[in-house]
């Protein structure tokens, strides 16, 4: 089957999964073949990109795609990650901004990929990566543990792919800046892993400790406390964290049943 006989999604996949994806994209762009697949893309050539210091956003987009691993979902997200910049451009305080372009881009991505014939699962994954692609901004300024957990939670099963996209979205020629960004992503991934392990350990602990149990019930150390702690752990596993008043009331009821 020739390239012209392929379905639109398959034609775009062929371009993006080429061994030399940058060359493949530029051939498709310069020949006009990309216009029929992603007509929003050529408009990026006119969009100046002062942040990444490329001549235009199109050059930056191709550079990002070229840095991605050979993962179709990540490469599609890289292709679309700045697609809404022309639509969201505004000039403020002597500079240019693209406010909320990731959110707008996520919607544009869904619409374009549906038109190309991609299945819903792939479309949803790519659109979500586009929507989340700007979340890493500001990490170097300092994120709390809650912010790190929120980033990981929002990414969900796409976390690895999101981090791959973020790593690729660094096309600066300044080695110091590029190195600092990669170190920041390394640090974020380390913190995510540490917090996940902390949460796993916490999930294996009762909601209150033995000292609190003994103080509340007015009892001393012994087998009775061990039984109560085992019950509290099973309670947490089955029902999760409970409001303190409810937890203590149920503790008292369980203890009364235990000694009765």
C-alpha positions as CSV (number, residue, x, y, z in Angstrom):
1,X,0.0,0.0,0.0
2,X,1.4,3.4,-1.0
3,X,1.6,6.4,1.4
4,X,-1.3,8.0,-0.5
5,X,-3.5,5.0,0.1
6,X,-2.9,4.9,3.9
7,X,-5.5,6.3,6.2
8,X,-4.7,9.8,7.5
9,X,-3.7,8.6,11.0
10,X,-1.4,6.0,9.5
11,X,0.3,8.5,7.2
12,X,1.0,10.8,10.2
13,X,2.3,7.8,12.2
14,X,4.6,6.9,9.3
15,X,6.1,10.4,9.4
16,X,6.5,10.5,13.2
17,X,8.0,7.0,13.5
18,X,10.7,7.4,10.9
19,X,14.2,6.7,12.0
20,X,15.1,10.4,11.3
21,X,11.9,12.0,12.5
22,X,13.2,15.6,12.1
23,X,14.0,15.1,8.5
24,X,10.8,13.2,7.9
25,X,8.8,16.1,9.4
26,X,10.6,18.7,7.4
27,X,10.0,16.9,4.2
28,X,6.3,16.6,5.0
29,X,6.2,20.3,5.9
30,X,8.1,21.6,3.0
31,X,6.3,19.4,0.5
32,X,2.9,20.5,1.8
33,X,1.9,16.9,2.7
34,X,1.5,17.9,6.4
35,X,-1.1,20.5,5.5
36,X,-3.7,17.9,4.7
37,X,-3.0,16.0,8.0
38,X,-2.4,18.8,10.5
39,X,-3.4,22.1,8.9
40,X,-2.7,24.0,12.2
41,X,1.0,23.1,12.0
42,X,2.3,25.4,9.2
43,X,0.8,28.4,11.1
44,X,3.4,27.8,13.8
45,X,6.1,28.9,11.3
46,X,4.8,32.5,11.6
47,X,4.8,32.4,15.4
48,X,7.9,33.8,17.1
49,X,9.2,31.9,20.0
50,X,11.1,34.2,22.3
51,X,11.2,31.6,25.1
52,X,13.0,28.9,23.3
53,X,14.9,31.3,21.0
54,X,14.0,29.5,17.8
55,X,13.1,31.4,14.7
56,X,9.6,30.2,15.1
57,X,7.4,27.7,17.1
58,X,7.4,25.3,14.2
59,X,11.2,24.9,14.4
60,X,10.9,24.3,18.2
61,X,8.1,21.8,17.7
62,X,10.2,19.7,15.2
63,X,13.2,19.9,17.6
64,X,11.0,18.6,20.5
65,X,9.6,15.7,18.4
66,X,13.2,14.8,17.4
67,X,14.2,14.5,21.1
68,X,11.4,12.2,22.1
69,X,11.8,8.5,22.5
70,X,10.2,6.3,19.8
71,X,6.8,6.3,21.5
72,X,4.0,7.3,19.2
73,X,1.9,8.8,22.0
74,X,4.8,11.0,23.2
75,X,5.7,12.0,19.6
76,X,2.1,13.0,18.9
77,X,1.9,15.0,22.1
78,X,5.2,16.7,21.2
79,X,3.8,17.5,17.7
80,X,0.7,19.1,19.2
81,X,2.1,20.6,22.4
82,X,2.3,24.1,21.1
83,X,-0.5,23.9,18.6
84,X,-2.6,26.6,20.3
85,X,0.0,29.3,20.5
86,X,-1.2,31.2,17.4
87,X,-4.8,31.1,18.8
88,X,-3.8,32.2,22.3
89,X,-1.1,34.8,21.5
90,X,-1.4,38.2,23.2
91,X,0.9,41.1,23.8
92,X,1.3,42.3,27.4
93,X,3.8,44.5,29.1
94,X,6.0,44.7,26.1
95,X,6.1,40.9,25.6
96,X,4.2,38.1,24.1
97,X,2.2,35.5,26.1
98,X,0.3,32.4,25.2
99,X,-2.0,32.2,28.2
100,X,-3.6,28.8,28.8
101,X,-2.4,27.5,25.4
102,X,-1.9,24.0,26.9
103,X,-5.6,23.7,27.8
104,X,-6.8,25.2,24.5
105,X,-4.2,22.9,22.7
106,X,-5.7,19.9,24.4
107,X,-9.1,20.6,22.9
108,X,-7.6,21.3,19.5
109,X,-5.6,18.1,19.7
110,X,-8.7,16.0,20.4
111,X,-10.6,17.6,17.5
112,X,-7.7,17.1,15.0
113,X,-6.9,13.5,16.0
114,X,-10.6,12.6,15.8
115,X,-10.7,14.0,12.3
116,X,-7.6,12.0,11.4
117,X,-9.2,8.8,12.6
118,X,-7.3,8.0,15.7
119,X,-9.0,5.8,18.2
120,X,-10.4,7.3,21.4
121,X,-7.9,5.9,23.8
122,X,-4.8,7.3,21.9
123,X,-6.6,10.6,21.3
124,X,-7.4,11.0,25.0
125,X,-3.9,10.1,26.1
126,X,-2.3,12.6,23.6
127,X,-4.7,15.4,24.4
128,X,-4.2,14.9,28.2
129,X,-0.4,15.1,27.7
130,X,-0.8,18.3,25.8
131,X,-3.0,19.7,28.5
132,X,-0.5,18.8,31.2
133,X,2.6,19.7,29.2
134,X,3.1,23.1,31.0
135,X,2.6,21.7,34.6
136,X,6.4,21.4,35.2
137,X,6.9,25.2,34.8
138,X,7.9,26.7,38.1
139,X,9.3,23.6,39.7
140,X,12.7,25.2,40.0
141,X,11.1,27.9,42.2
142,X,10.2,25.3,44.8
143,X,7.3,22.8,45.0
144,X,5.9,21.6,48.2
145,X,5.3,17.8,48.7
146,X,1.6,18.5,48.1
147,X,2.4,20.0,44.7
148,X,4.6,17.1,43.7
149,X,1.8,14.6,44.7
150,X,-0.7,16.7,42.7
151,X,1.5,16.6,39.6
152,X,1.9,12.8,39.8
153,X,-1.8,12.3,40.6
154,X,-3.0,14.4,37.7
155,X,-0.6,12.6,35.3
156,X,-1.7,9.2,36.6
157,X,-0.7,6.4,34.2
158,X,0.7,9.0,31.8
159,X,3.4,10.1,34.3
160,X,6.3,8.5,32.6
161,X,5.2,9.8,29.2
162,X,4.6,13.3,30.6
163,X,8.1,13.4,32.0
164,X,9.5,12.2,28.7
165,X,7.7,15.1,27.0
166,X,8.9,17.6,29.5
167,X,12.5,16.4,29.0
168,X,12.2,16.7,25.3
169,X,10.7,20.2,25.6
170,X,14.1,21.6,26.3
171,X,15.7,22.7,23.0
172,X,17.9,25.5,24.3
173,X,21.5,25.6,23.0
174,X,22.6,26.8,26.4
175,X,24.2,23.8,28.0
176,X,24.0,25.2,31.5
177,X,20.2,25.8,31.2
178,X,19.6,22.5,29.6
179,X,21.6,20.7,32.3
180,X,19.7,22.5,35.0
181,X,16.4,21.5,33.5
182,X,17.3,17.9,33.3
183,X,18.5,17.9,36.9
184,X,15.2,19.5,38.0
185,X,13.3,16.7,36.2
186,X,15.6,14.1,37.8
187,X,14.8,15.7,41.2
188,X,11.1,15.7,40.6
189,X,11.1,12.0,39.6
190,X,13.2,11.2,42.8
191,X,10.7,13.1,45.0
192,X,7.7,11.4,43.3
193,X,9.3,7.9,44.0
194,X,10.1,8.9,47.6
195,X,6.6,10.2,48.3
196,X,5.0,7.1,46.7
197,X,7.1,4.9,49.0
198,X,6.2,7.1,52.0
199,X,2.5,6.8,51.1
200,X,2.8,3.1,50.7
201,X,4.4,2.8,54.2
202,X,1.8,5.0,55.7
203,X,-1.0,3.0,54.2
204,X,0.3,0.0,56.1
205,X,0.0,1.8,59.5
206,X,-3.1,2.2,61.6
207,X,-4.6,5.6,61.7
208,X,-3.5,6.1,65.3
209,X,-0.6,4.5,67.2
210,X,-0.5,2.3,70.2
211,X,0.2,5.1,72.7
212,X,-2.8,7.0,71.5
213,X,-5.0,3.9,71.8
214,X,-3.8,3.2,75.4
215,X,-4.2,6.8,76.4
216,X,-7.7,7.0,75.0
217,X,-8.9,3.7,76.4
218,X,-7.0,4.0,79.7
219,X,-5.3,0.6,79.3
220,X,-1.7,-0.6,79.5
221,X,0.6,-2.5,77.1
222,X,-0.3,-6.1,76.3
223,X,-2.0,-8.6,73.9
224,X,-5.2,-6.5,74.0
225,X,-3.4,-3.5,72.4
226,X,-2.0,-5.8,69.8
227,X,-5.4,-7.0,68.9
228,X,-6.7,-3.5,68.7
229,X,-3.9,-2.4,66.4
230,X,-4.5,-5.3,64.0
231,X,-8.2,-4.3,63.9
232,X,-7.3,-0.7,63.3
233,X,-5.1,-1.6,60.4
234,X,-7.8,-3.8,58.8
235,X,-10.3,-0.9,59.3
236,X,-8.0,1.5,57.5
237,X,-7.4,-0.9,54.6
238,X,-11.1,-1.5,54.1
239,X,-12.5,2.0,54.8
240,X,-9.5,4.4,54.5
241,X,-8.9,7.4,56.8
242,X,-11.9,8.2,59.1
243,X,-12.9,11.4,60.8
244,X,-11.3,11.4,64.3
245,X,-14.6,11.4,66.2
246,X,-15.9,8.4,64.2
247,X,-12.7,6.5,64.6
248,X,-12.6,7.0,68.3
249,X,-16.2,6.0,68.7
250,X,-15.6,2.8,66.7
251,X,-12.5,2.1,68.7
252,X,-14.5,2.4,72.0
253,X,-17.2,0.1,70.6
254,X,-14.6,-2.5,69.4
255,X,-12.8,-2.4,72.8
256,X,-16.1,-2.9,74.7
257,X,-16.8,-5.9,72.5
258,X,-13.3,-7.2,73.0
259,X,-13.4,-7.1,76.8
260,X,-17.1,-7.9,77.1
